[in-house]
Amino acid sequence: MSGIVNDIVQSIMTPGYTAKGVIKLMFYAFYILFATLTIMIFLSGGNLHVIALLLLSICLFLTIRWFIAEMDRIKAQEQQEKKD
């Protein structure tokens, strides 16, 4: 856990997109959210509101993962241009 805390502190002090620890922590929070909403679906007997919340959270998770992948791609392109 100290690796994640160290990464968070380093990402605060470094300009740009460097927060691998923050991203891991955010993904773990999403996984816990998915588990909680899934359990709530079964406990509530398939409540449509809870199902909608689960679908929205999945869409948000996928959108964030896509955005992070694009940021990584842009960062790799910039580093490649600096090498050339």
Beta strands, then each sheet from edge to edge (+ up, - down):
end
